[in-house]
Amino acid sequence: MEKSICWQQLFQRWPDSIPKLGIAVTSLNESITFSSFQVSDYAVLFERDRPDTMGARSAIVPWEEIVTVKLTAPIESAQFQHMGFKSVGKVA
């Protein structure tokens, strides 16, 4: 599966139980801190609660430019199941 499709599905299926807070890293190695987001078929609109160093409060990033996403809110591991993740192996 293409990475752009993976990111698109992750963001489009984001459950209400997980805060929309995090950091998206782009292929240009730019870290975009976000406090919310909106999605389209082609890109994600990241919204910030404070402007970045250039004064921007929003950033539109095409799906294929997202490299990684870091979540900044504390989240119980069980909540990730709503995003399609599952545990493997035995937990010690």
SULFENFEN-V66787 format. One record per pair of residues at least 4 apart in sequence whose ideal C-beta (glycine too) atoms are under 8 Angstrom apart, sorted by the first residue. I is the first residue (numbers start at 1). GAP is how many residues later the second one is. Records with the same first field share a line. If there is no record, write none. Layout:
I=GAP / GAP
//
This chain:
1=4 / 5
2=4 / 62
3=4 / 61 / 63
4=4 / 58 / 59 / 60 / 62
5=4 / 58
6=4
7=4 / 37 / 56 / 59 / 62
8=4 / 31 / 33 / 36 / 55
9=4 / 75
10=4 / 59 / 73 / 74
11=26 / 28 / 33
12=27
13=70 / 71
14=4 / 6 / 23 / 69
15=64 / 67 / 68
17=62 / 65
18=53 / 55 / 57 / 61 / 62 / 64 / 65
19=54 / 56
20=14 / 15 / 16 / 17
21=13 / 14 / 50 / 51 / 52
22=11 / 12 / 47 / 48 / 49 / 50 / 51
23=8 / 9 / 10 / 11 / 46 / 47 / 49
24=7 / 8 / 10 / 20 / 22 / 37 / 42 / 44 / 45 / 46
25=4 / 5 / 6 / 7 / 41 / 42 / 43 / 44 / 45
26=4 / 6 / 35 / 39 / 40 / 41
27=37 / 38 / 39 / 40
28=37
29=38
32=14 / 16 / 20 / 27 / 29
33=15 / 19 / 39
34=12 / 13 / 14 / 25
35=12 / 13 / 14
36=10 / 11
37=7 / 8 / 9 / 10
38=6 / 7 / 9
39=4 / 5 / 6
40=4 / 5
42=20 / 21
43=17 / 18 / 19 / 20
44=16 / 17 / 19 / 22
45=13 / 14 / 15
46=12 / 13 / 14 / 15
47=10 / 11
48=4 / 8 / 9 / 10 / 11
50=7
51=4 / 5 / 6
52=4 / 5 / 7
61=4 / 5
71=4
75=4 / 5
77=10
79=4
80=5
81=4 / 5
87=4
//
